[in-house]
Amino acid sequence: MEFSRILTNVRIVENTIMSDNEPVRYALEGNIATITIDRPQRKNALSVEAMNALTDAWERLETDAQVRVAILTSTDCGVFSAGLDLKQASEIRARDGVDILTLMRDPMQTAMRKVTKPIVAAMTGSMMAGGMLLALQCDLRVALSGTRAGITEVRMGRGTPWAVPLLWMLPQPLLLELVLTGETMPIERLAEFGFTNYLEGTPDAVRARARYLAEKIVEGAPLSVKAAKASILAGMDLGCAQGLIEASRLHVATYASLDAIEGPRAFAEKRKPVWQGS
């Protein structure tokens, strides 16, 4: 499907969606799941309910055989996510004497890194703190031109253990500037170093580009896509030498699959392949 056609369809869908007052919405169309943070009145801040709903979404995404790829986005309000819901955090501390993170099943959203299916971020606004956490855990990122991004925890007395993977995405001095100053910076500056795959001019265009990327992923052989993602993440975790060994292991099932036969056959017969996922 051409990008312009997807953009038209995205505008139609977004104009017809009605909020169901849930902090996170999960929708499935074909092989693509769309996960939407829906708290525009709080700048899509991450409450306990929203974070636990995201954890549920990753579990659902991983176990649903129909889903091949997911898009993570949020309701338009100028902010993709403002991070932790600090107002709720203050209320919980005053009422119960505990930190808000203790009420979240997966406060650092580590389950995202365990999802074997690609996740595309459609960041239709600025992002801070937990918004950056969610963005960096995605595999591909599409952002809105003219927005800002930051890791603002030092200004709130919070922590950033989740920022470590950014060492593989941004230069160390830039990353240290983000985590040490708490200042936000133009998304264009991060894009210069490859943090985003694309910058688009409108929220609709951001979603359309994310959808386009998702459609392209769905066109690929399922086992090949799964092994490709797992191999790159293994390389990040293990280093080059051990990563190559692990990547070869992860691809054994791919080379032995029926799809490995179907791909060349479809090419020779000048038709689209029919993937079996086996």
C-alpha positions in Angstrom: 0.0 0.0 0.0 1.4 3.4 -1.0 2.3 5.9 1.8 -0.2 8.5 0.5 -3.1 6.0 0.6 -2.2 5.0 4.1 -2.1 8.7 5.2 -5.7 9.1 3.8 -6.9 6.0 5.7 -5.2 7.1 8.9 -7.0 10.4 8.8 -10.4 8.6 8.3 -9.7 6.2 11.2 -8.4 8.8 13.6 -11.4 11.1 13.0 -13.9 8.2 13.8 -12.2 6.8 16.9 -14.0 7.7 20.2 -12.3 7.5 23.5 -13.5 4.7 25.8 -12.0 6.3 28.9 -9.4 3.5 29.2 -5.8 4.6 29.7 -4.5 2.3 27.0 -6.4 1.1 23.9 -5.6 -2.0 22.0 -6.9 -2.4 18.4 -6.2 -5.1 15.9 -6.4 -4.7 12.1 -5.2 -7.6 10.0 -1.8 -8.5 11.4 -1.1 -5.1 12.9 -1.9 -4.3 16.5 -2.1 -0.6 17.5 -1.6 0.3 21.2 -2.7 3.8 22.1 -2.0 5.7 25.3 -5.2 7.6 25.8 -4.8 10.2 28.5 -4.7 13.5 26.6 -6.1 15.4 29.6 -2.9 14.5 31.5 -0.5 14.8 28.5 -0.6 11.0 28.2 1.3 10.7 31.5 1.9 7.2 32.8 -0.4 6.4 35.7 -0.4 3.1 37.6 -3.4 2.0 35.5 -1.7 3.0 32.2 1.6 1.3 33.0 -0.2 -1.9 34.1 -2.4 -1.7 31.0 0.8 -1.5 28.8 2.2 -4.5 30.5 -1.1 -6.4 29.7 -0.7 -5.1 26.1 2.8 -6.6 25.6 1.6 -9.9 27.0 -1.4 -9.9 24.6 0.8 -8.9 21.7 3.3 -11.7 22.3 0.7 -14.4 22.7 -1.7 -13.4 19.8 -0.7 -15.5 16.8 -2.5 -13.2 14.4 -0.3 -10.2 15.3 2.9 -9.8 13.3 3.9 -6.2 14.3 2.6 -3.5 16.7 2.4 0.3 16.6 2.7 2.2 19.8 1.2 5.7 19.7 -0.9 8.1 21.9 -3.9 10.4 21.6 -3.0 13.8 20.1 -2.4 16.5 22.7 1.0 17.8 21.6 2.8 15.2 23.9 3.5 11.6 23.0 3.9 11.0 26.8 5.0 13.3 29.6 6.3 10.3 31.5 5.4 9.3 35.0 2.1 10.8 36.3 3.8 12.9 39.0 0.4 14.1 40.4 -0.7 10.6 41.1 2.8 9.7 42.5 2.4 12.6 45.0 -1.1 11.5 45.9 0.0 7.8 46.5 3.0 8.8 48.6 0.8 11.1 50.8 -2.0 8.6 51.1 -0.2 5.2 51.3 3.4 6.2 52.1 4.8 4.2 49.1 6.5 5.0 45.9 4.2 4.8 42.8 6.6 2.3 41.1 5.7 -0.3 43.8 2.2 -0.5 42.4 3.3 -1.2 38.9 3.9 -4.8 37.8 6.7 -3.8 35.4 7.7 -0.2 36.2 10.6 -0.1 33.7 8.5 -1.9 31.0 11.2 -4.5 30.6 8.6 -6.8 29.0 8.8 -4.7 25.8 12.4 -5.9 25.2 11.1 -9.5 25.4 8.4 -9.1 22.8 9.6 -11.1 19.7 7.5 -9.0 17.3 8.6 -5.6 16.0 7.2 -2.5 17.7 7.0 0.7 15.8 6.7 4.0 17.8 4.4 6.7 16.3 5.4 9.6 18.4 2.9 12.3 17.6 4.2 14.8 20.1 7.0 15.7 22.5 8.2 13.1 25.0 9.9 13.3 28.4 11.1 10.7 31.0 8.9 7.7 30.7 7.9 8.8 27.2 11.5 8.3 26.2 11.6 5.0 28.0 8.8 3.7 25.8 10.3 5.2 22.6 13.7 3.6 23.1 12.2 0.2 23.8 10.5 0.2 20.4 12.4 -1.1 17.3 11.5 1.7 14.8 10.6 5.3 15.6 8.7 7.9 13.7 8.6 11.3 15.3 6.8 14.7 14.7 9.0 17.5 13.5 9.2 20.5 15.8 8.7 18.5 19.0 11.1 18.0 21.9 12.5 15.1 23.8 14.2 14.8 27.2 15.1 12.6 30.1 14.0 14.9 32.9 14.3 12.6 36.0 17.1 14.6 37.7 14.8 17.5 37.9 12.2 15.4 39.8 14.6 13.3 42.0 13.8 10.2 40.0 16.1 7.7 38.3 17.1 6.5 34.8 18.3 2.9 34.9 16.2 2.3 31.8 18.4 4.7 29.7 21.3 2.3 29.3 20.2 0.9 25.9 20.5 4.5 24.5 24.3 3.9 24.6 23.7 1.9 21.4 21.5 4.6 19.9 23.2 8.0 20.7 26.7 9.3 21.3 27.7 9.1 24.9 28.2 12.9 25.4 24.7 13.6 24.1 23.2 10.9 26.3 25.0 12.3 29.3 23.7 15.7 28.5 20.2 14.3 28.5 20.5 12.4 31.8 22.6 14.9 33.7 20.9 18.2 32.8 17.3 17.1 32.5 16.9 19.5 29.6 14.7 18.8 26.6 16.1 19.2 23.1 14.7 19.3 19.6 13.8 15.9 18.2 15.7 17.0 15.1 19.0 16.9 17.1 18.3 13.2 18.1 17.3 12.4 14.6 20.7 13.6 13.3 22.2 10.6 15.2 19.6 8.1 13.9 17.4 7.9 17.0 14.4 8.2 14.7 13.8 6.5 11.4 11.6 9.3 10.1 10.4 12.8 11.0 7.0 13.8 9.7 5.2 17.1 9.6 1.8 16.2 11.1 0.5 13.6 13.6 -1.5 12.0 10.8 1.7 11.7 8.7 3.5 10.2 11.7 0.9 7.5 12.1 0.8 6.9 8.4 4.5 6.4 8.2 4.4 4.0 11.1 1.6 2.1 9.4 3.6 2.0 6.2 6.6 0.5 8.0 4.4 -2.0 9.8 2.8 -3.0 6.5 6.3 -3.6 5.0 7.3 -5.8 8.0 4.1 -7.9 7.5 5.2 -8.5 3.9 8.3 -10.3 5.2 8.6 -13.9 6.2 7.5 -14.2 9.8 10.5 -16.4 10.9 13.0 -14.2 9.2 11.5 -11.1 10.9 11.6 -12.7 14.3 15.2 -13.9 13.9 16.3 -10.6 12.6 15.0 -8.7 15.6 16.3 -11.2 18.0 19.8 -11.2 16.4 20.2 -7.4 16.6 19.1 -7.4 20.3 21.5 -10.3 21.0 24.3 -8.4 19.5 23.6 -5.4 21.8 23.6 -7.7 24.8 26.5 -9.9 24.0 28.9 -8.0 21.8 29.9 -8.7 18.2 31.7 -12.1 18.5 29.2 -13.8 20.8 26.4 -11.9 19.1 27.3 -13.5 15.7 27.2 -16.9 17.3 23.9 -16.3 18.8 22.5 -14.8 15.6 23.5 -18.0 13.7 21.7 -20.1 16.3 18.6 -17.9 16.1 18.4 -18.3 12.3 18.6 -22.1 12.2 14.8 -22.5 12.1 14.6 -19.8 9.5 16.9 -21.5 7.0 15.2 -24.9 7.7 11.7 -23.5 7.2 9.2 -24.0 4.4 9.3 -20.2 3.9 12.9 -20.5 3.0 11.8 -22.6 0.0 8.7 -20.5 -0.8 10.7 -17.2 -1.0 13.0 -18.2 -3.9 10.2 -20.1 -5.6 7.9 -17.1 -5.5 10.7 -14.9 -6.9 11.3 -17.3 -9.7 7.6 -17.5 -10.5 7.3 -13.7 -10.3 4.6 -13.7 -7.7 4.2 -12.6 -4.1 5.2 -15.3 -1.6 2.6 -17.0 0.6 4.3 -17.3 4.0 3.5 -20.2 6.3 5.5 -19.0 9.3 7.0 -22.5 9.4 
